[in-house]
Amino acid sequence: MRTLIRTLIVTLVSAAPALAANGSEVNGSSFLLILFLGFVALIIVFQFIPGLVLFASILRGLFTRIPKKAEETLHVKPGGK
């Protein structure tokens, strides 16, 4: 019986560090994770460029003057004609 208890104690003491390991020893990211993050970054960049173009055209439309001739055609004359 003593031999069995000693064997169990030695086994549990030697296995304790393996049971306590949390897996944080793994370094780096997998290739698929890097590929996925790169794909998401490309989507964000390719959506950002048209947004900037639209914003620039809105600003250009707000701060440019309308020529006199175009102004006359935009106004509605009284009487609907």
ABEGO torsion letter per residue (X at the ends): XAAAAAAAAAAAAAAAAAAABAGAABBEBBAAAAAAAAAAAAAAAAAAAAAAAAAAAAAAAAABBBBAAAAAAABBBBGGX
